[in-house]
Amino acid sequence: MALILLPVCRRTLTKLRSSFLGTFIPFDDNISFHRTIALAIVIGTVAHTLAHVLCNIPLLISCPEGKFMLFAGPLFHYQQPTYWYFIRSIVGVTGILMILIMGFSFTLATHHFRKNVIKLPGVFHRLAGFNAFWYSHHLLALAYLLCFLHGHFLIFEKPWYAKTTWMYLIGPVLFYATERVLTKHQERFHQVNVIKAIIYTGNVLALYMSKPPGFKYESGMYLFIKCPDLSKHPFSITSAPGDNSLSVHIRTVGDWTTELKNLFAKVCEPPQATKQNQERLKRMETKALSNSNFDQIQATFPKILIKGPFGAPAQNYKKFDILLLIGLGIGATPFISILKDLLNQIKSNAAESRRLTYDCTQEQRIMGSTDKKGPERAYFYWVTREQSSFDWFKGVMDDIADYDDNSIIEMHNYLTSVYEEGDARSALIAMVQKLQHAKNGLDVVSQSRIRTHFSRPNWRKVFTQLAETHKSSRIGVFYCGSALLVKPLAELCQEFTLNSSTRFQFHKENF
């Protein structure tokens, strides 16, 4: 129970990820480690309980009176105990309460309850979803108090220095509590103003918020969003560190996100062009803010608090020569910030190059052009089954097509709800797509300048091309999406690392 607190000290892990320890310790697997320890606690609790119920207690109860009085009589005031004696003792009561609290909390933390997969009837539906998971986990604070008492009031009395339970717990508990208190104090200063809110089809809410003073983050990090009436929830930051505002894109798939979307739906309205035709409505958004109506519109928005930023695997993308970013559906969000950051760097380099052309000598231009900042190339694969998903980041795709003259960023959009290219059933749409893109430079599927592919990527082919194109390079493979693809991608990274001169390093997001 002491170790389980360390993997969820998020602020500490954020610092450690960027330190030299990140090379040796897999901090990105903190949630997996947290779950593994939880499983070990369950196994240990069952073994501990069965040992008492089936061994120790029956042995004391059934022990011959003479032998009992000789060896254990003084411990029980020379009265042989019963089962009821052990149940109503401090050790028994605290043990039973700990089992009930941990059993309740651990059950609501399982995938089917936390992700609201289980549909419970009536009032019990509140026991499924993120809110139930979040608040039930806070009950575990009581379990730690009970654990202190359970280890102090022993049936077989020992000197205080031999009661070691508190020694194992005190360090991690104080460390975790200190981090929570400091984070809670900082949260007061991280109230933000909502600049704009957009609700897209596909139940995606995009929030654009003011950036608090001193709020520094790196692409790939995440933050917690909290409304006064809702618990905290983590979301990847989709804005770049150099942007003037913060943005997140939220898919409404559970109770928490649905409530948040409903709050903003009350203050959002359809664009003027689609107000008269609601069935064709693609998105709703708030009015643009101006100095004259800022306070008025802010009063209508739900109050938003943010906490963070916190580290995630994708924040280390600058350590690699080449990037392979793979997002499934809303799993694209951690990588949009990276693409925006690379795009801002491309724009900055272009402006610097123009300045050097006019203001600097040839030697200075050469020196300026050799500075290496981050990856040389980035390949982004976005796989989704809904055509409307491409509207979420249409602006980013268009900006990449407009400003990335050197093809540093290569985007591949895949729509899985259409048969793969070459299939007769998708021939017509492929023909229209090709003609439209050749004529207007616009993709008919995504309505952006990035062409859309059909079906799913051939990942082996993708890795083969990367290994041949970027020999002797370090390629960071970052993935966010369904767990079904984690193992195949990890195996491909290992296979091509062993069989080629290219080194692939796999990272996955833990949301």
N, C-alpha and C positions, 0 to 999 in steps of 0.2 A: 504493500500500500504506500510505501515511501517512494519507490521508483516511479510509480504511475503518474506522479505529479510533474516530474521533470520534463517529459516530452511535450507537455502543454504549457510550458513557460514560453510563450510565443515571442515576447520581446527579447528575451535572452537568446533564443534560437536564431532570431533575425540577425543579431550581432555576430553570433558564432558562425553562421553560414558564410559570412564574408571574411572570416579569419582563416589563418593557416590550418586550423583544425578541421575546416570543411573539406580539406583534401583527404583526411584520414577517417573521419567519422561521418556516416551517412545521415546527416541532420534532416535530409529530405524525407526520410522514412519515419519521422517522429510519430505520425498517427498510427502507422503499422506497429511500431514498438509499443505505443500506448495500448492498442488493442491486444497485443500479445501478452502484455503484463496483466491486463484485465482477465484474459483467459486463464492465466496462471493463478490469479487470485481466486477465481471460481473453483478451479481444481483443488487448490490448497484449502479453501473453505470447506468443500465437501469432504476432503480427507480428514481435516481437523475435526469436523463435527461428527463424522462417523466413528472416529477413534474414541471420542468421548462417549457417544451414545451407545456404541456396541461393545466397548471394551472397558474403559475406566469406570464409568458409572455402574454398570452391572457388577463389576468386580468388587467395588466398595459395598454395594447393596447386599450382595450374596455372600460376602466374606464371613466365615465363622466368627461368632461374637468374640471369642477369646483372642483370636489372632487379630481381629480388627482393633480391639481395645489396646492390644500391645503395641501395634505399629501406627495406627491412625487415630486412636481414641482422643489424644490431646488436641488434635486439629479440629475435631468435631464436638468438643466439649463432652466426650465420652457418651455420645448418643449416635447410634448408627443411622445414617441418612436414608431418605427415600428419594424416588425420582422427583417428587414435588419439591423436596428440599433444594435440589440442584436447579430446578426450573425457576423458582422464586428468588434465588440468590442473585447478587449483583452480577456475578459472572454469567449466570444463565440468562437473565433479562437483557443485559447488554449484548450478549451473543445472538440471541433471537432477534433483537431489534436490528442489529447489523445485517443479519442474513436477509431480513425483510426489506430493508432500505436498499441494500446492494442488489438484491434480486429484482426489485422494482425498477431501479435506475438502469441496470444492465439490460433488462428486457426492452425498455423504451429506447435504448441506444442501438439496438440491432437494426439492420438495414430495413427490414419490412415495416417496423414501427417508425423509425426516424424519417424515412422517405415517404411515409403515408401510403405504402403499398397495401397495407391491411385496412379495409374499410369496416370499422366497428359500428355497431348499431347505436342509435339514440345518443344519449349523453356521453357514451363511452368513446365517441369519435374524437374527443379532445385528448385521448390518451395516445393518439397517433399523430405524428408530425414533428416538426423541428421544435416548436414551443414546448411540447411535452418532454422531448429529449433534453432541452436546455434547462428547464426548471427542475426536472427530476435529478439531473446531475448535481444541482446545487444542494440537494438533500444529503449528498455524500459528505458535506461538511459535518453534519451531525454524526455520520458513521465514523469519522475520525475522532470525534470527541468520545464516542462510545468505545472506540478501540483503545484510547488512553485509559478509560475506566476499566475496561475488560482486562487489560494487562496489569493494572495496579491492584485490584481487589482479587487476588488469587485465592483459590480454595486451599492450596498448600502454601502457607505463609512463608515469605522469604524476606530478607533484609531489603531495604529500599534500593540499595546499589545493585542488587541481583535482579530487580525488576527492570528489564532492559527494553520493554516495548517503546517507552517514550524516547529512549536514546536513538532508536532507528527512525522514528517519525519526526522528531522535533526539527531537524535540519531541513529536509524537503518541505515540510509544512510551512515553516517560517519563510523560506525562500519563495515559495509559491504565493503565500499571503502578502509578502512585501511587494512582489511584482504586481499583484492584483490591486493593491492599495495605490501604488504609484500610477498605474494605468488608469484607475478610476479618477484620481486627482487630475490627470492630464486631460481626461475626457471632457471635463467642464469647459476647457478652452477650445474644444473642437466642435463647437456648434457651427454649422455651415448654412449658407443661404442657397436655396435651390434656384439656379439660373434658368433652367429649362427642364421639362419632363416630357418624354415622348413615349407613347404606347404603340408598339408595332403589332401587326398581325403575328400570330404565333405566340401571343401572350408574353411579349418581351417589353420590359419597362427600362427606358434609358434615362438616367438622371445625370444632369450636368450641374455641378455644385461649385461654389466658390472655394478657393484653396486657402486654408487657414495659414496665418503667418508662421513661418518656420516649419511647415509641413513638407518634409523632404522624403522622397521615395525613389525607388528605381523601378524600371519597367519589369513587369512580372510579379510585383508584390501585390498584396491584397489588403483590404481594410474591413472593419466591421461597421455596419450601418445599424442604427438604432432609432426607432420612433418611441415617443414617451409611452405609448400603450403596447409596444411590441418589444420582444427580446432582441438581442444582437444577432446578426447573421453575417457571415463572411462573404465578400464578393471581390473578384479580381478587378484591379484598376485598369480601365481601358484608355485612359489618357496618358500622354507621354510626360515625363518629368519636366520638360520644357514648356508644356502648355500652360495657359493662364488659368485654367479651371480643371477640376477633377470630374471624371465621368466613370460611371459603372453601367453595365447592361445586365439586367436581372430577368431570368426566365421564371415565370410563375408556375411552379410545379408542386408546391406544397402549401400548407396553411399560412405560414409566415409571409411568403412572397405574394400569395393571393391577397392577403389583407393589405399589404403595402401597395399593390397595384390598384386595389379598389379605392384606397385613400387618394391616390393621385388621379384616378379616373374621374373623380368628382370635380377636379379643377382643370382637366384637360378638355380640349374641344377639337373636332375634326378640322383639317385644313379647309379653307373657304371653298376650294374647288370640289370637295367631296361632301360638303354638308348636305346637299340636296339629294345625294345618292348614297344612302348609308350602307347598302349591300356591297358597294364597291370600296368601302372604307378600308384603307390600308394602315392608317395610323391616326392617332390623336396626339396633339401636343399643346403645350401651354403657349400663351402669347409671349412675344419677345419682351424683355424687360427694358424699360427706359428709366431715366432718373425720375420722371414724373409719376410713373405708376409702380415703382419698385416696392415701396412700403406696402402699397395696397395689395399687390399680388403676393408678396411674402406672407401677408396675414392669412391668405387662403391656403397656402401650402402647409402640409404637415411639418412639424418640427423635426429636423434631422440632426442627429449626432453621429460623428464618426470616430472610430478608434483605430489607431494604427500609425504608420503602415507596418505590416508584418511580412517577414520573409517567406519566399516560396521558391521551389526549384528553378523556375524560369529566370530569377533575378541574376543568375550567374551566366547569362548568355554571352556576355562580353569576353569570357575566357576562351571561347572557341573560334577557330578560323572560319568555319562554315556552320550555318544553322539549318536544321530541318524541323520546322514547326508544324505539328499535326493537331488540328482541332476538330472535334465532332460536334456539330450543332452549336449550342451555347458554349461548348468547350473552346471555342476560338477566342474567348475574351482575354485570357492571360497573355495571348500573343499579339493582340491588337495594339497594346501599349508598346510592345517591342517594335512592331512595324512602324508605328508613329514616331518612335524615338529614332529609328534608322532613317526614316523619311526626313525628320528634322535635321539630322546630321547631313543628309544628302543636300538639302537646301542650304545649310550653313556652309558646306564645302563649296557649293556652286557659287555662293555669294563671295566667299573668301577667294576663290579662284579668279573671279572677275576683278576683285580688288587688287589682287597680286598682279594681274595682267596689266593694270594701268599704273600701279603705284610702286611696284617692286622690280628689282633686277631679275635677270634670268636665273641667277644662283639662288635667290630667295624663293622663286617659284618652284624650283626643283626641291629645295629643302621643305617647303610647305606641302608639296604633293606627296612626300614620302612618309608623312605622319600617319601612323596606323591607329585608328580608334575603333575597336570592336571588330565584329566579323566582316569578312570580305564579301560574303554572299549569304543570302537568306532565302530559303525555299519554304513557302507556306502552303500547306494542303488543308483546305477547309472542306469537310464532307458533311452534307446535310440532306435531309429528305424533303425539306419544305422550300419551295422556290422563294417564298416571302422572306426567308432568313437572310438573303443577300441584301435586303434593304437596310439591315441593321448597320452595316459598315460600308455602305455604298460610297460614301464620301472618301473613306480611306482608300478604297480601291481606285477611285478616279484620280486621287492625288498621286498615288504611286504611278499610274499610267502617265500622268502629266509631267512629273518631275524626275522620275527615275530614268534618266537617259542612258545610263550605263548598265541597266538591268542588274542592279545589285540585289533587288528584291524580285523574286519570281513567284507569282501567285498561281495557284491551281485550285479552282472551285469545282467541286463535284456534287452533282444532284443525283441522289440514289433512287429517287422515285421515278426516274426515266430509264428505259432500257439502255444498255451500254452502246457506245458508238459502234456502228457496223451492223447492228441488229435492224432488221427490216421494219420493226415496229417503231423505231425512233428515227427512221430515215428522213421523214418529212420535216420534223422539227430541227434535225441537224442541218438540212438543206437551207431552211429559212434562217437558222442561226448563222450559218456561214455567209449567206448573201447579205444579211443585215450588218454583220461585223465588217465585211469587205466594203460595203457602201458607206456606212455611217460611223464605223469604228465603235459600234455599240452592241453589246451582247443582248440578244432578245430575251434571254432567261433572267439574268441578274440585273439588266438595265444599267450596267456599268461598262467600263472599257476593258474589263477582264473577262476573257472568254470562259464559259462554263463547260465542263466535261460531264459526261453521263456515267451512271453506275458508280462503282468504287475503284479507287486506285489499285494498281497491281504493285504492292509494296516491295516485292522482290525486285521487280523491274526498276522501281525508284531507287532502291539501295544500290543496285548494280550500276546505274547511271552515275550516281554520286561517287561511288568508289572509283569509277573509271575517270570521271572528270576532275576529281580533287584527290589525286594521289598524294600520300604522305601527309594528309591534313587531319586535323582533329575536328570532327563533326559532332556538334551537340544536338541530340535528338530529344525534343521536348514534346510531350503528349498530354492532352487533356481530353477526356471523353469516357466512353464506355469501358468498363474493365475487361471486356472480351478481347480487346485489341492489345492490351498491355503485354501479355505473354508472347504473342507473335512478333511484336515489334522488338521486345527485349531479346528474343532469340535471333532475330535478323541482325541486330546490332552486334551480338556476340559472334555470330557466324562470319559476318563480313570483316570484323576486326581481326579475326584469326586467319582469314583466307585472303586478305588484301593488305596493302600498305596503309590504307586509310583506317583511322581509329574512330569508331562510333561510340558515343557515351549516351546512355539512355536515362532520361528523367521523366517522371510522371507527376502530375498534379494530384493532390490528395483530397480534393473537394468531393 
